[in-house]
């Protein structure tokens, strides 16, 4: 049980709003249930969710202790009562989740709950495939990440052996990642390579591209192929040969064809995110993959009608 004496600063708040602050890991559905079960008492009497707390009130909460922890990367999964990540593929070792634009891949020090990895951990915890009490060192982990405002396939490992294999294959470029992007204009030639050296300004979270290498810069290579062009816009497929921050976005902008909706390197259009989606992953293993060798040669692809910007721009029928 937790007991609070309501201070002048907290006076006037509704009970349910107060619960959101003092028990940040308590899902709304759980809070409503605790209130219905009369486990929230004001001055010794059961209170409803709309009860206004007044200075000097004694609030008793008969709620499990774990909900009162501040969210962090270790416990945030407890705040998700009904996790439903969008899963493209799953087996005993890995899962391929579709991250929606706007969601973080990992916690950023401010947001812990609404991240892809938190939802995946909550999902695996809910179906008893993972429990942190069973392992002191391993937690389900993302093997790759994509920008917050880019959607698409992210590979997650469900055990340590799978994580080691996938990370090795990514380093050795034995997992091919393909993106769809809508760009302004028509790029010439219609198929080719974008090459350069990218430098990231961490303070501004902005990347710059140059023709020559400089201190702190990294080489970046993107293969592209125009799939269709109309109305001053083109749909291109991109294959990453390197995986640098903002790589596709900054390289197309430098080529004079910024992505639709990219407010950082082009022009925002009100959608809040750039027209870019990681739509396919291919396990192009060229060397033994141990316990994951059964994935060799397999390709997973997101249907075009599931990709938001494709529908919005009419490219889902292209």
C-alpha positions as CSV (number, residue, x, y, z in Angstrom):
1,X,0.0,0.0,0.0
2,X,1.1,3.6,-0.8
3,X,-0.2,6.5,1.3
4,X,-0.1,10.1,0.2
5,X,-1.1,13.3,2.0
6,X,-2.4,15.7,-0.6
7,X,-0.3,18.9,-0.7
8,X,-1.5,22.3,-1.9
9,X,0.4,21.7,-5.1
10,X,-1.7,18.6,-5.8
11,X,-5.0,19.9,-4.6
12,X,-7.8,20.0,-7.2
13,X,-6.5,17.1,-9.3
14,X,-8.8,14.2,-10.3
15,X,-7.9,10.9,-8.8
16,X,-7.2,9.3,-12.2
17,X,-4.9,12.1,-13.2
18,X,-3.0,11.9,-9.9
19,X,-2.5,8.1,-10.5
20,X,-1.0,8.8,-13.9
21,X,1.7,10.9,-12.2
22,X,2.5,8.8,-9.1
23,X,2.2,5.4,-10.8
24,X,3.6,6.1,-14.3
25,X,3.9,2.4,-15.2
26,X,0.2,1.7,-14.3
27,X,-1.8,1.2,-17.6
28,X,-5.0,3.2,-17.8
29,X,-7.0,-0.1,-18.0
30,X,-5.4,-1.3,-14.7
31,X,-6.0,2.1,-13.0
32,X,-9.7,1.9,-13.9
33,X,-9.9,-1.7,-12.6
34,X,-8.2,-0.7,-9.3
35,X,-10.7,2.1,-8.8
36,X,-13.7,-0.1,-9.5
37,X,-12.4,-2.7,-7.0
38,X,-12.3,0.1,-4.4
39,X,-8.5,-0.2,-3.9
40,X,-8.2,3.6,-4.1
41,X,-9.4,5.3,-0.9
42,X,-9.7,8.9,0.1
43,X,-9.9,9.5,3.8
44,X,-10.7,5.8,4.3
45,X,-13.5,5.7,1.8
46,X,-13.5,4.2,-1.8
47,X,-13.2,7.0,-4.4
48,X,-14.3,7.2,-8.1
49,X,-12.0,8.3,-10.9
50,X,-13.4,11.8,-11.0
51,X,-12.9,12.4,-7.3
52,X,-11.2,15.8,-6.7
53,X,-8.3,15.6,-4.2
54,X,-8.1,18.4,-1.7
55,X,-5.3,19.6,0.5
56,X,-4.9,17.4,3.5
57,X,-6.7,14.4,2.1
58,X,-5.2,11.0,2.9
59,X,-5.0,8.9,-0.3
60,X,-4.4,5.1,0.2
61,X,-3.5,3.1,-2.9
62,X,-3.7,-0.7,-2.7
63,X,-1.7,-1.1,-5.9
64,X,1.3,-3.3,-6.7
65,X,4.7,-1.7,-6.0
66,X,6.1,-2.2,-9.5
67,X,3.8,0.4,-11.0
68,X,5.3,3.1,-8.9
69,X,8.8,2.9,-10.5
70,X,9.8,5.6,-12.8
71,X,10.0,4.3,-16.4
72,X,13.4,3.4,-17.6
73,X,14.8,1.0,-20.2
74,X,14.7,-1.9,-17.8
75,X,11.1,-1.7,-16.6
76,X,9.2,0.3,-19.3
77,X,7.6,-2.9,-20.8
78,X,5.5,-3.2,-17.6
79,X,3.6,-0.1,-18.6
80,X,2.1,-1.8,-21.7
81,X,-0.9,-3.9,-20.8
82,X,-1.9,-5.0,-24.3
83,X,1.1,-5.0,-26.6
84,X,0.4,-5.5,-30.2
85,X,3.5,-4.8,-32.3
86,X,3.0,-5.2,-36.1
87,X,4.8,-8.4,-36.9
88,X,5.7,-9.4,-40.4
89,X,7.5,-12.6,-39.4
90,X,8.3,-14.5,-36.2
91,X,9.8,-17.8,-35.1
92,X,11.6,-19.0,-32.0
93,X,14.7,-17.0,-32.7
94,X,13.8,-13.7,-34.3
95,X,10.9,-11.5,-35.3
96,X,10.6,-8.8,-38.0
97,X,8.5,-5.9,-36.7
98,X,7.1,-3.0,-38.7
99,X,8.0,0.2,-36.9
100,X,5.5,3.0,-37.7
101,X,6.8,6.4,-38.6
102,X,7.0,8.6,-35.5
103,X,8.0,5.8,-33.1
104,X,11.4,5.6,-31.6
105,X,13.4,2.4,-32.1
106,X,15.0,2.7,-28.7
107,X,14.5,4.9,-25.6
108,X,16.2,8.3,-26.0
109,X,16.5,9.3,-22.3
110,X,13.1,11.0,-22.4
111,X,10.7,8.5,-23.9
112,X,10.9,5.0,-22.6
113,X,7.5,3.4,-23.1
114,X,6.5,4.3,-26.7
115,X,9.4,2.7,-28.4
116,X,9.6,-0.3,-30.7
117,X,11.9,-2.4,-28.4
118,X,9.7,-1.7,-25.4
119,X,6.6,-2.9,-27.2
120,X,8.4,-6.0,-28.4
121,X,9.6,-6.8,-24.9
122,X,6.1,-6.3,-23.5
123,X,4.8,-8.6,-26.2
124,X,7.2,-11.4,-25.4
125,X,6.7,-10.9,-21.7
126,X,2.9,-11.1,-22.1
127,X,3.1,-14.5,-23.8
128,X,5.7,-15.8,-21.4
129,X,8.5,-16.1,-24.0
130,X,10.8,-13.8,-22.0
131,X,11.1,-12.9,-18.4
132,X,14.0,-10.7,-17.1
133,X,14.1,-12.9,-14.0
134,X,15.3,-15.8,-16.1
135,X,18.4,-14.1,-17.5
136,X,20.8,-11.8,-15.8
137,X,22.4,-10.6,-19.0
138,X,20.1,-10.9,-22.1
139,X,17.1,-8.9,-23.1
140,X,15.3,-9.1,-26.4
141,X,17.1,-6.6,-28.6
142,X,16.9,-4.8,-32.0
143,X,19.6,-5.9,-34.5
144,X,19.1,-2.7,-36.6
145,X,17.3,0.6,-36.2
146,X,15.7,3.1,-38.4
147,X,15.1,6.9,-38.0
148,X,12.2,7.9,-35.8
149,X,10.1,9.3,-38.8
150,X,10.9,6.4,-41.1
151,X,8.8,3.3,-41.0
152,X,9.5,-0.3,-41.9
153,X,11.2,-3.6,-41.0
154,X,13.3,-3.9,-37.9
155,X,14.9,-7.2,-37.0
156,X,14.7,-8.2,-33.3
157,X,16.5,-11.1,-31.7
158,X,14.7,-13.2,-29.1
159,X,17.8,-14.9,-27.7
160,X,21.5,-14.2,-27.4
161,X,22.6,-16.7,-30.0
162,X,20.3,-15.1,-32.7
163,X,21.5,-11.6,-31.7
164,X,25.2,-12.6,-32.3
165,X,24.4,-14.1,-35.7
166,X,22.3,-11.3,-37.0
167,X,24.7,-8.6,-35.8
168,X,27.6,-10.4,-37.5
169,X,25.6,-10.8,-40.8
170,X,24.7,-7.1,-40.7
171,X,28.4,-6.2,-40.2
172,X,29.4,-8.5,-43.1
173,X,26.6,-7.1,-45.3
174,X,25.0,-10.5,-45.6
175,X,21.5,-9.0,-44.9
176,X,20.2,-6.9,-47.7
177,X,17.9,-4.0,-46.8
178,X,15.6,-2.3,-49.3
179,X,13.7,0.9,-49.0
180,X,11.0,2.6,-51.0
181,X,11.2,6.4,-51.2
182,X,9.2,9.1,-52.9
183,X,11.4,11.9,-54.2
184,X,10.8,15.3,-55.8
185,X,11.4,15.3,-59.5
186,X,12.9,12.7,-61.8
187,X,16.5,11.6,-61.1
188,X,19.0,11.1,-63.9
189,X,20.1,8.5,-64.6
190,X,16.9,6.5,-63.6
191,X,19.1,3.9,-62.0
192,X,22.5,4.1,-60.4
193,X,24.6,4.8,-57.3
194,X,24.8,7.7,-54.9
195,X,28.2,7.8,-53.3
196,X,29.9,10.3,-50.9
197,X,31.2,10.9,-47.5
198,X,28.8,11.7,-44.7
199,X,29.6,13.8,-41.6
200,X,27.1,14.0,-38.7
201,X,26.8,17.1,-36.6
202,X,25.5,15.4,-33.4
203,X,24.6,18.7,-31.8
204,X,22.2,19.6,-34.6
205,X,21.3,16.0,-35.4
206,X,22.0,16.8,-39.1
207,X,24.2,15.0,-41.7
208,X,26.2,16.7,-44.4
209,X,27.5,15.0,-47.6
210,X,30.9,15.7,-49.3
211,X,32.6,14.3,-52.3
212,X,35.9,13.8,-50.4
213,X,36.7,12.2,-47.1
214,X,37.3,14.4,-44.1
215,X,37.9,14.0,-40.4
216,X,35.0,12.2,-38.8
217,X,33.2,11.4,-42.1
218,X,32.2,8.0,-43.3
219,X,31.7,6.6,-46.8
220,X,28.1,6.1,-47.9
221,X,26.8,4.1,-50.9
222,X,23.2,3.8,-52.0
223,X,22.0,1.9,-55.1
224,X,18.7,3.2,-56.5
225,X,16.3,2.3,-59.2
226,X,13.3,4.4,-60.4
227,X,10.1,2.3,-60.4
228,X,7.7,5.0,-61.6
229,X,7.5,8.7,-62.1
230,X,4.5,11.0,-62.5
231,X,3.3,14.4,-61.4
232,X,6.7,15.7,-60.6
233,X,7.4,12.9,-58.2
234,X,9.2,9.6,-58.5
235,X,9.1,6.3,-56.6
236,X,12.5,4.8,-56.2
237,X,13.8,1.6,-54.6
238,X,17.0,1.9,-52.6
239,X,19.4,-0.7,-51.6
240,X,21.8,0.2,-48.8
241,X,25.4,-0.8,-49.2
242,X,26.3,1.1,-46.1
243,X,24.1,2.0,-43.2
244,X,24.8,5.6,-42.2
245,X,22.5,8.0,-40.2
246,X,20.0,9.7,-42.6
247,X,21.9,8.2,-45.5
248,X,19.1,8.0,-48.1
249,X,17.6,11.3,-47.1
250,X,20.8,13.4,-47.3
251,X,22.1,11.7,-50.5
252,X,18.9,12.3,-52.5
253,X,18.7,15.9,-51.2
254,X,22.4,16.4,-52.3
255,X,21.5,15.1,-55.7
256,X,18.7,17.7,-56.0
257,X,15.8,15.3,-55.3
258,X,14.9,15.5,-51.6
259,X,12.3,13.1,-50.2
260,X,8.7,14.1,-50.1
261,X,7.9,15.5,-46.7
262,X,11.5,15.7,-45.4
263,X,11.5,18.9,-43.4
264,X,15.2,18.5,-42.4
265,X,16.8,18.0,-45.9
266,X,13.9,19.2,-48.1
267,X,10.5,20.7,-47.5
268,X,7.9,19.6,-44.9
269,X,4.4,18.9,-46.3
270,X,2.5,18.6,-43.0
271,X,2.7,14.8,-42.8
272,X,5.3,14.9,-40.1
273,X,7.6,12.4,-41.7
274,X,9.5,11.7,-44.9
275,X,8.2,9.4,-47.6
276,X,10.7,6.6,-46.8
277,X,10.0,3.0,-45.8
278,X,12.2,0.0,-45.1
279,X,10.0,-2.5,-47.1
280,X,12.1,-5.6,-47.7
281,X,14.9,-7.6,-46.0
282,X,16.7,-10.5,-47.5
283,X,18.9,-12.9,-45.6
284,X,21.6,-13.2,-48.2
285,X,24.0,-15.3,-46.1
286,X,27.3,-16.0,-47.9
287,X,28.8,-17.9,-44.9
288,X,27.5,-20.3,-42.3
289,X,24.8,-18.8,-40.0
290,X,24.7,-21.5,-37.3
291,X,21.3,-21.8,-35.7
292,X,19.9,-19.3,-38.2
293,X,21.1,-21.0,-41.4
294,X,17.5,-21.9,-42.2
295,X,16.9,-18.3,-43.1
296,X,19.5,-18.4,-45.9
297,X,18.0,-16.9,-49.1
298,X,14.7,-15.9,-47.5
299,X,13.2,-12.5,-48.4
300,X,10.5,-10.7,-46.5
301,X,8.5,-7.9,-48.0
302,X,5.8,-5.5,-46.8
303,X,2.8,-5.2,-49.2
304,X,2.6,-1.8,-50.8
305,X,-0.9,-1.1,-49.5
306,X,0.4,-1.3,-45.9
307,X,2.8,1.6,-46.5
308,X,1.2,4.9,-45.6
309,X,3.0,7.2,-48.0
310,X,2.4,4.9,-50.9
311,X,-1.3,5.1,-50.4
312,X,-1.3,8.8,-49.8
313,X,0.7,9.5,-53.0
314,X,-1.0,6.9,-55.1
315,X,2.1,4.8,-55.6
316,X,0.5,1.6,-54.1
317,X,-1.0,0.8,-57.5
318,X,2.2,1.6,-59.4
